[in-house]
Amino acid sequence: MADERNSMLRKIFRRIIACRWGVVAFYALLLPVALHYALKVGSDNAIDRLIVQSDPDYVTNQEYRRIFGQGESVLLLAEASDPFNLDLLLYVDALGREIGATKGIEAHSLLSVFRRARPGFELDAEGAAALRTFATGTDLFRRQGMVGEAFLGIAVGFDAANPEERDRALAAIESAVARVSAPPAGVALRRIGAPYVDSYLEQETARAAPRYFPLFGLFVIVLNLGLYRSFRALCAFLATLAACVAIGIGYAGLVGYQYSIVASLVPMTILVTATATLVYIHSRYVEHPEGESVEDHQVFALENKFLPCTASIFATAVGFAALAVSKIRPIREMGIWVAVALLLTWVVVFTLFPALQRIFAAPTQQQRKVAGQWFLGFTAWLPGFTYRRRWPLVAISLALWTWGAAAVFGIPGWIAPMPLRTDSLDYINRDTDLYRDHRRLENLLSGLSVTEVWLHHPDGVVTDPEILRGLDRFSADLESDASVGAAIGVTSVLRTLRYLEGKGDHLPEDPAALDRLAGDLEQLLPDESALKAFVDLETLSHTRISVLSRDGSWEGFHALETRIRAGWARAVAAEPALSPLTLRIAGQGPLQAKIAHHLVPTLVESLLLTVGVIFVTFLIVFRNGMARLMAIIPSLFAILVMFGVMRVTGITLNVATILIASTVLGASENDQIHFFYHYLERRRTGTTEQGLRHTLLISGRAIGFATMINAGGFLALALSDLPPMRQFGILSALAFVVSMVADFTALPASMWLLLKDKPDALKQTAGA
């Protein structure tokens, strides 16, 4: 005992407690700095920021944007049964004029285009009939989204180098819409486009913390007062948690991380992990035996819980750090962010919390009984029950385990693997107009997935007539494919201009006429905004073709890319002038498809790394081979059961739910570390039943309390307006409960079978 009291660890904790006011003063100076940096953490949910910056497609996209600008575009669609109804035309005309008059914003509609062909056009019954004839005489306007069987569209463009500029432009558009009279009866104005989706996601992410933190704080208060029945202990908890969160988020502000759809989980993860660790430490602290001073017992409790708490936090941190293998940028950054934040949390809980325990004189069970006294009877009953029901409990666990594995990975020829979704619309509340508008109109338009074909000529002659002819042939070839809704480029604009002049909607076949058109193009480029969008005005060496398609999956994009390259090869063969041009693929479509492609590797690689890290932790902490193998069983069981629940309820894998495996494994393995640490603590000198009773007495109640914290904390995410976050919160909470049930049933049942042991009473009976 004297050796233990003189151990280095006890000396450190005695020093911390002795210098408690100095410790508190240090954190009082540190917190303002941490809060300063925490307030710098912004929000960014754009699709192209989901890919890590070193990814070749991300690099290509950034280069593409430098050439063609930071342009953003949205579509306002006035939906009605007859798109050429005079009232609808008057409304769209007024709306387009009002938006187009706003500084920095351009608006193009069928009406604005028609006015170029008919300067004296009057919008009356006769004019509406002429407009119908004009619009239906070609498929150019349908492919460009200006008109459909049940809508008229207004294409709105603006430059936005950052989210703030984008939001200002969207606000200006909405202000212009508000200044125009309400739509006519039977007309619905729909808003679609990535800027609307990104803005919505950022706003919801920003609203997440003010919504979750108070709820979690209330949960901690109620749980703490209910468990420990002490206001002084509550003050120590809340001050420590505030420091953990402020320092953890301050780190993100210091290194430049931003909130994203998944990164909004970071504060909650810090809170849940820190609170659970504090529960383990304080639960040991309140178990104060008679005849020992409070300070001596506090030091003992800290030393006793140091190894399991340290092992669990470090295993969780390294488990999240394993997400750094992901090529999805927010997941990669979130993994590193959580890992560092948890290491900082570990420092806080073993320095600030002991100091606050002593300053607030938190009571032990000698002064105030803690809740859960019924647990003593439970610990006496459970070992015998799990022995008697060991075979059914293990069989049920294996069945559920198999069911969950089949749900996520599938069974060849029987069950397909769980589907992946990366469509940004899947992150939007189904009850919003934004979601309904996009889903309703995605089938009316030629496609919402945009893939940019970026073409570069080393000599800057993309306006030469032969090249224009080849580009037009290439675009027509792409549009002949049923999977392609439209291929819009510089020749599309030229064809539109020729149509306005009454010369048909095709490029001239006569070489002399094509030469004149190419010369006119160079004259028109400085003043024609529609042309400037597709040609690099400075060098005339870059041009692009926007390919619209409906299938945004990895398979769909791969097929489209194959189709594009095959079509380009045919175009080059038919028009040798195209051969110097190099073709690159850019745009949102490829990035979104790549995210889907990397989701499964993210799940598998990060999960395997997490399992490996935790197993190595078990090798270090536990010298017992059985403990090393079995400690991870409840967590894996809970994860697979959750995948089974997802399959049954129709929840798919997405950027948020893909993290359930690593999150649940990283958080719930804490319970198993504490379980086996205290089991082996008693098993060295006792029987299996004595080891089980001891671990249930020491850590069982804390496991139950920690599970309530984990489940309750993540359940707060059920209030999110973002479906993936809501699903993540509910599923994670359920997984923590399932893991705890496995701790108290399947785990001891498996131990009885593997150890081939019996309860003490049965062994005595057999011996008699």
Sequence and secondary structure as in RCSB ss.txt:
>XXXX:A:sequence
MADERNSMLRKIFRRIIACRWGVVAFYALLLPVALHYALKVGSDNAIDRLIVQSDPDYVTNQEYRRIFGQGESVL
LLAEASDPFNLDLLLYVDALGREIGATKGIEAHSLLSVFRRARPGFELDAEGAAALRTFATGTDLFRRQGMVGEA
FLGIAVGFDAANPEERDRALAAIESAVARVSAPPAGVALRRIGAPYVDSYLEQETARAAPRYFPLFGLFVIVLNL
GLYRSFRALCAFLATLAACVAIGIGYAGLVGYQYSIVASLVPMTILVTATATLVYIHSRYVEHPEGESVEDHQVF
ALENKFLPCTASIFATAVGFAALAVSKIRPIREMGIWVAVALLLTWVVVFTLFPALQRIFAAPTQQQRKVAGQWF
LGFTAWLPGFTYRRRWPLVAISLALWTWGAAAVFGIPGWIAPMPLRTDSLDYINRDTDLYRDHRRLENLLSGLSV
TEVWLHHPDGVVTDPEILRGLDRFSADLESDASVGAAIGVTSVLRTLRYLEGKGDHLPEDPAALDRLAGDLEQLL
PDESALKAFVDLETLSHTRISVLSRDGSWEGFHALETRIRAGWARAVAAEPALSPLTLRIAGQGPLQAKIAHHLV
PTLVESLLLTVGVIFVTFLIVFRNGMARLMAIIPSLFAILVMFGVMRVTGITLNVATILIASTVLGASENDQIHF
FYHYLERRRTGTTEQGLRHTLLISGRAIGFATMINAGGFLALALSDLPPMRQFGILSALAFVVSMVADFTALPAS
MWLLLKDKPDALKQTAGA
>XXXX:A:secstr
 HHHHTSHHHHHHHHHHHTHHHHHHHHHHHHHHHHHHHTT  B   GGGSB TTSHHHHHHHHHHHHH SEEEEE
EEEE S TT HHHHHHHHHHHHHHHTSTTEEEEEHHHHHHHH TT   SHHHHHHHHHHHHT SHHHHTTSEETT
EEEEEEEEE SSHHHHHHHHHHHHHHHHHS    TT EEEEESHHHHHHHHHHHHHHHHHHHHHHHHHHHHHHHH
HHH  HHHHHHHHHHHHHHHHHHHHHHHHHT  B TTGGGHHHHHHHHHHHHHHHHHHHHH   TTS HHHHHHH
HHHHHHHHHHHHHHHHHHHHHGGGG SBHHHHHHHHHHHHHHHHHHHHHTTHHHHHHHHTT   TTTS  S TTH
HHHHHHHHHHHHHTHHHHHHHHHHHHHHHHHHHH BTTTB    B   GGGGS TTSHHHHHHHHHTTTSS SEE
EEEEEE TTS TTSHHHHHHHHHHHHHHHTSTTEEEEESHHHHHHHHHHHTTS SS  SSHHHHHHHHHHHHHHT
TT HHHHTTB TTTS EEEEEEEES  SHHHHHHHHHHHHHHHHHHHHH GGGTT EEEEESHHHHHHHHHHHHH
HHHHHHHHHHHHHHHHHHHHH   HHHHHHTTHHHHHHHHHHHHHHHHHT  B TTGGGHHHHHHHHHHHHHHHH
HHHHHHHHTTS HHHHHHHHIIIIIHHHHHHHHHHHHHHHGGGG SSHHHHHHHHHHHHHHHHHHHHHHTHHHHH
HHHHHT   HHHHHHHH 
